[in-house]
Structures are given as structure tokens and as C-alpha cells.
């Protein structure tokens, strides 16, 4: 089972959120107690906002508890909004594009699972979106997402 964490509040060190709590997301990724598998070692990711409206990402395919740079990076981040994810693959490959969170422009998000028949419902989903979320041809190009899109 994948593990997620989200924080929204006063600016805080990412290290305080990821490593310090007794049952932190990093601890859970190594010592899961409520599943048949005790480790989540199929990649991880963190996403955060600072003074910029553009979020930052740090993701990897190593286990979070074994990534030599994660703690160092976390000590340098102070943020009011952070997403974290440790991955337990449900059969898809261990690759960076499968690690959450995802970024598109100024948005960060995480999801659980997949949407069967996405191509069939894509139009309906786009029509349900607020028009301001859909770029027009006269608008400048939107940054490409960090993951592969169908």
C-alpha cells in the first residue's frame, strides 16, 4: 500500500514532517504494520511550495529510507505546503514517472490507482473543468507535465 502525507500550515522544515514523527512517512515506508508487506520500496516523491507559485519536486526510484540525498534536501526546505508519497507498486514499473506527486504548471497532486477507460471519459472530464483551467490557443504555452499523459 502506498503511503501519502500532506501538510498545510505555518512554514516548517520538511525534515520535521518527513523524519521526526515517531511514525513518520519514512518510518512507515520501512516498517509498515497494517499490510502484508512491511516495506514500501518502489520509489518516493515530495512536492512543495516556497515563495514561488511554481511547486518544486524531488522524486526517486530508490526506497525513501535508502535515498542518500532525501534527508539533506529535506533539511534545506521550509514550506507551508508539502506533499509526500512512498510507493508500493501494484504491478507497474519502478520508474520516476510512476512516483507521486505530479506537477502541472502551478499545480501539485497525488492520486491512488488508475482510471479505467480514461480515453472514453477524458472529454466529459474536460467539459466539467472550469474554462479557466483549459489553455486557449492565444495563451502562452503551458509547461509540460512531469509525468507521461495518455
Secondary structure, DSSP 8 states (H G I E B T S, - for coil): --EEEEEEEEEEEHHIIIIISTT-HHHHHHS-SSSS-----S-EEEEEE-SSSS-EEEEESS-GGG-TTHHHHHHH-EEEEEEEEE---SSS---GGGSS-EEETTEEE---S--TTHHHHHHHHHHHS-GGGS--TTS------SS---
